[in-house]
Amino acid sequence: MTQDTFLSAYKNFSKFDGTNEKAWLARIATNKCLDYQKKSARGEVPTEDTFFVKQPQTQKTDNTCEECYMQKYVLEELKRCCEMLKPPYDEVAEKYFYREMSVSEIAGVLGRNEKTVQTQVYRAKAMLRKLYQKAGYRERRSGI
């Protein structure tokens, strides 16, 4: 009940007039307890999925510094491996795996047939897999 009280106070802080904050919080707590008693009398007990509703996030901001650094490192390593491939696989791999372009987008940019690009992506994937295995990376984390 305490968490719900403070959450409600936080959400409604703009409505608070600024006087006697103890009485304001006590009133919120009293109302929350009364609501809880009414719900339990009806047989409705709030569960975690209804009590603590997770708000949708517009931006992914829950990454730690370490996760951001690791993601940047993995992307740099992927780009470096793509650049190690022979032409035309280097160009196709970089666009497909690093820039995350679709096969049709790559075909349009490079002026090639989609089937040709699709085959090149398939072969580049196999080449990257070999590079990663030589370097000691694990396939399960790389997604390749």
Summary of the structure (lengths in Angstrom):
residues: 144
radius of gyration: 27.4
end to end distance: 47.7
largest distance: 73.3
contacts: 317
relative contact order: 0.07
helix: 71%
strand: 0%
